[in-house]
Amino acid sequence: MKTKKKTKSFSAPFFKIPPARKWLYIFLSSLSFRLLPFLQISQALIMAPKRKLPSTDDEISCPTSTTAKRIPKSLLEVIEPVVIDSEKDPSWILDEPIADSEARVNWPERYQLIEKKEVEVLPMKKNKKYVEEEEIIRARRHFRRAILDGSITYNLNDDAHVQSDEEEKPFICKIIEIFEGSDGKMYFTAQWFYRAFDTVIQNHDDLIDDKRVFLSDIKDTNSMDVLLNKLNILMIPLTENNEVTETCDYYCNMSYRLPFSTLEALQPSQCVTPEQRTDATLLDLYCGCGAMSTGLCMGAQLSGVKLVTKWAVDTNQYAVQSIKYNHPETEVRNESAEDFLFLLKEWEKLCIHFSLIECADSEKYKNLYGMSVVEEEAEDGSDETDGEDGGEIFEVEKVIGIKKGEEGGLHLKVQWKNYGDSHDTWEPIEGLSNCREKIKEFVVHGYKTNILPLPGGVDVVCGGPPCQGISGFNRFRNTKEPLKGDKNQQLLEYMKVVDFLKPKYVLMENVVDMLKFAGGFLARYAVGRLVQMNYQTRMGMMAAGSYGLAQFRRRFFLWGARSSERLPQFPLPTHDVVNRGNVPVNFDRNVVAYEVNDTVKLAEKIVLSDVLTDLPVVANNERRAEMPYDKDPETPFQQFIRLTHDGMLPSPNDSKSNSTNDVLYDHHPLNLNKDDYQRVCSIPKKKGANFRDLPGVTVNGDNKVEWDPNIPRVYLESNNPLIPDYAMTYVRGTSTKPFGRLWWDETVPTVIGRAEPHNHVIIHPNQDRVLTVRENARLQGFPDYYRLFGPTKQKYIQVGNAVAVPVARALGYALGQAFQGHTSGTDPLFTLPSGFPKPTF
Ligand SMILES: C[S@@+](CC[C@H](N)C(=O)[O-])C[C@H]1O[C@@H](n2cnc3c(N)ncnc32)[C@H](O)[C@@H]1O
C-alpha cells in the first residue's frame, strides 16, 4: 500500500483522548461478578476526574492528553518512512501498514462494523471472562511503528513514558498496538507498568527502588500524542538479591494484577519436581495454641507434602503448653518474637564459631563471647571441687538450654555436676567462656537436631503478628503513623524474622481491620516489605464459614513466596455461608469467593446443631477437663471432628482412616458467678432470646430498649438487678447481644476469647450456661483430639485467638500445591478437590 508524504504543522494539540472510562468499566464489571452483597463503591471512585493507575480499585480514570508535549522536531531518520494521509494529524510519519489480512486477525474487533461489542478485559479466573461493554475505536489500518515529529520512532513493544498530570511522574507503558482510527487519528494501546506507588504498596513506595516497575495486565487505547519519550525497561527474572547490572531507565521483574493485589514473578519459577518436594519445615510465630500450623500441616499433608511445625514461639505460657502437648515434634519457645530474633542471630554466630556453617567472614566469630577457637579446657581434667580460696567450684555437667537473658545478652542453661535438676541455672554465656567444650557439645547437638532455625533452613513462616493498634475498640489508635509506638511493632518484628530467615514461603494472618485501619496502611506495609525482600505476594480475605464451620469469621491472609517458588493461590469455598460484614473500601478484589453467576454446587452451610448435638449435657459448674462421650456422632461434621489425627488425613486403604477420638476434652464452660447464672437461667429457651425477654424492658420504635415504667425493677438474691445497667446501655440500647441465647439453626459471627455473656451471644440453646471451651473449639474447627491447657479463661483465649483450623487446612493444601510446583498460570484462586478434606464431611 502506498502513502504520500504530508507536511506537518505544530499549531495545537491534535488529538483528544477518547473519553474512555474504561478503568471505571473494568472496575464496575468486575465487581458485579463477585459475591459481594455488602459492596460499597465510593463516590470518589466513580467521579475520579484524573487518571491514576488503579492499585486496589480505588481510583480509576483515564489519561488526559489535552496538554500533550511535543518533542522538538529534528532530522528524520533515514528509514524510508511513509507519511499517513491523515488529515487530522500531520505529525505522524508511518511505516508501511501491516497487511490488512494480518491486522484483521490480530485485532479483529477494530475492523468490525458493529458499534458495541463485548470484549475480554481482565482474564481472571479459568473459564471466566470479565466482560465489558465499551466503545471500540475502529481502525483503518495498523502499523508496526510510527515516527513522531520525525524524531522518535515508536515501535510495537517499545516502552514509553506517557504524559500524566503536571505534578505527577509520567506514566509508563508498553506499546502493544499502533493504528490509525477510522476518524483519521493515531492511536496506540498501552499495557501499563505500575510504579510501587501505583500498586497496593502505595505510600510505602520508599521501600522499593525507584527504578523498579511492575507490569500490569491493564491495557487501554490512547491518542498517540500523550507519548512523551521512549524508555529502556529491562525485563529481568526475579531473584533474591534483585541485582540489576545493565543501565536502564527502569527494570521490571514482577507483574502486578489487581485481583488479590498479586505481585508475582514475570515467569513462574521452574522449580523442583514434586518427587523432590516431600518434606517441609514450618516456623509458627505468635503460635498461640497452634491452630494455624495444625491446619496448615494437615492441608499440606493432604496435598502430599509432610509439613512439620518444627519451631513455635509465643509469650503466653498456657498457649505454649497447649501447642507443646499437641505437637510433640515442635521446639516450642515461650518468649517474645523480638527475643527469638535476637536468639536466632546469636545462634547463627555460634554455629559459625563452631564451624557448623560456613561464612565468608568467619574470622569475626573466632573469639565469640570470650571463647577462643584455641582450646582452653581444664589442663588435667580433674574434677576438683575446691577453689584456691577454699570456696566450692561448680563444674558444668552439661549445657541444656539457650535464651535471651532478662537483662539482655545470651544466656545458657547449665546442669551442674553432682547437682540435681532443681539446681539448674541460667548463666550469661560470657561467664562460661572457659567451658567451650561443653558449649560446643550443646551447639553441635542443637545444630544436628535443629533446635533453632538458621537462615535458609526454614521452608515456611506463618503467623499473625498482634497489632493492638488497629482494634476498633482502641481509642488510642495512631492513624497518622501506625508504625510508631509499640502497638503495631510486632508487624515490624515479624518482617525482621522473615528477612533474617528468608523462608521459601510466608503466610501472614490478621483481622480484616488491617485492611480497614488507616486505608490499609499496615497491610500495604507488609506487602511493601515482602516485595522489598523480593518476595512475590498475594492477599485475600477468607470467611471461615465458607470452609465448613458454623461461624462466619473473616480474616485477612497474605502469602509471600520467594523468587524461586510458585506463589500459592487462595482456595475457593467448599461450603455455603451466610455473608456478614462490609468489604473494606479499596479491597473489593481481595475477597476469596465465587462469582455471583458461578453455578457451583457448594456443600450446605453448617449450623450450630451440626456441631453440638452429640456433646454431653453439662452444667454451669462443670469442671472436668476430660469426660467420656455419651452419644455417637449425629452429623457428618460431628463424625469428622471426632476423628483422630490419622483419621483426618485419610488414605482410603489405611485402617486408621476412620479411627476416632474416645475421650472428650475441655467440655466445661466458664463458671458464671451466681448473678450471671441466675440471669442466664431466666433467658427463655427460644430463638433470638436475650435480656430483652426479661421482665421490665420494652423496646421502642427505634429498636432501643427502655425500662417499662409499669414493672418494678427485678432484683436477684444478691440485691443486684436482674437486668444490669450495662445491658440497657450497650451500643446505646440498640444491642441484642447481652445475655443472648444461640439457636440451633444459627451460625455465630465470630468466636472470641471471652466467654462472659455480657456483650456477646454465647449462651447454649437449651442449657443454662455459656458454650464450653470444647464447643467454641468445635466452632473454630479444632479436632476433638486437640487439648487445651491453662485456666479456663486462658483456654477460651487460645480458642478465640486461633485461625480457624479448616481455613488453615485449605491454605495448607494451597501451600502444598505451590511447594510441589503444581500451580501454574496466573489464576489467584483454585478449587479444592471434591470432598476436601474428607469425602464424608
Ligand atoms: C492471634 S494469637 C495467635 C493464634 C495462632 N496463630 C493460632 O492459630 O492459634 C496471637 C498470639 O501472639 C502472642 N504474642 C503477643 N505478643 C507477642 C510477642 N511479642 N511475641 C510472641 N508472641 C506474642 C499472644 O500470646 C497470642 O497467643
The ligand as an SDF file (V2000), in Angstrom:
LIG
                    3D

 27 29  0  0  0  0  0  0  0  0999 V2000
   -3.8200  -14.2560   67.4030 C   0  0  0  0  0  0  0  0  0  0  0  0
   -2.8800  -15.1390   68.5310 S   0  0  0  0  0  0  0  0  0  0  0  0
   -2.1900  -16.3890   67.5420 C   0  0  0  0  0  0  0  0  0  0  0  0
   -3.0990  -17.5090   67.2200 C   0  0  0  0  0  0  0  0  0  0  0  0
   -2.4530  -18.6280   66.4780 C   0  0  0  0  0  0  0  0  0  0  0  0
   -1.9530  -18.2260   65.2110 N   0  0  0  0  0  0  0  0  0  0  0  0
   -3.4020  -19.7840   66.3030 C   0  0  0  0  0  0  0  0  0  0  0  0
   -3.8490  -20.0090   65.1830 O   0  0  0  0  0  0  0  0  0  0  0  0
   -3.7120  -20.4550   67.2890 O   0  0  0  0  0  0  0  0  0  0  0  0
   -1.5350  -14.0810   68.8250 C   0  0  0  0  0  0  0  0  0  0  0  0
   -0.5410  -14.6200   69.8200 C   0  0  0  0  0  0  0  0  0  0  0  0
    0.5560  -13.7310   69.8700 O   0  0  0  0  0  0  0  0  0  0  0  0
    1.1160  -13.8550   71.1550 C   0  0  0  0  0  0  0  0  0  0  0  0
    2.0150  -12.7000   71.3450 N   0  0  0  0  0  0  0  0  0  0  0  0
    1.6960  -11.4340   71.6310 C   0  0  0  0  0  0  0  0  0  0  0  0
    2.7980  -10.6700   71.6350 N   0  0  0  0  0  0  0  0  0  0  0  0
    3.8380  -11.4720   71.3410 C   0  0  0  0  0  0  0  0  0  0  0  0
    5.2280  -11.2710   71.1620 C   0  0  0  0  0  0  0  0  0  0  0  0
    5.7730  -10.0810   71.3160 N   0  0  0  0  0  0  0  0  0  0  0  0
    5.9890  -12.3180   70.8270 N   0  0  0  0  0  0  0  0  0  0  0  0
    5.4500  -13.5540   70.6850 C   0  0  0  0  0  0  0  0  0  0  0  0
    4.1440  -13.8010   70.8480 N   0  0  0  0  0  0  0  0  0  0  0  0
    3.3510  -12.7770   71.1590 C   0  0  0  0  0  0  0  0  0  0  0  0
   -0.0770  -13.9270   72.0670 C   0  0  0  0  0  0  0  0  0  0  0  0
    0.2500  -14.5550   73.2710 O   0  0  0  0  0  0  0  0  0  0  0  0
   -1.0490  -14.7460   71.2190 C   0  0  0  0  0  0  0  0  0  0  0  0
   -1.0130  -16.1010   71.5830 O   0  0  0  0  0  0  0  0  0  0  0  0
  1  2  1  0
  2  3  1  0
  2 10  1  0
  3  4  1  0
  4  5  1  0
  5  6  1  0
  5  7  1  0
  7  8  2  0
  7  9  1  0
 10 11  1  0
 11 12  1  0
 11 26  1  0
 12 13  1  0
 13 14  1  0
 13 24  1  0
 14 15  1  0
 14 23  1  0
 15 16  2  0
 16 17  1  0
 17 18  1  0
 17 23  2  0
 18 19  1  0
 18 20  2  0
 20 21  1  0
 21 22  2  0
 22 23  1  0
 24 25  1  0
 24 26  1  0
 26 27  1  0
M  CHG  2   2   1   9  -1
M  END
$$$$
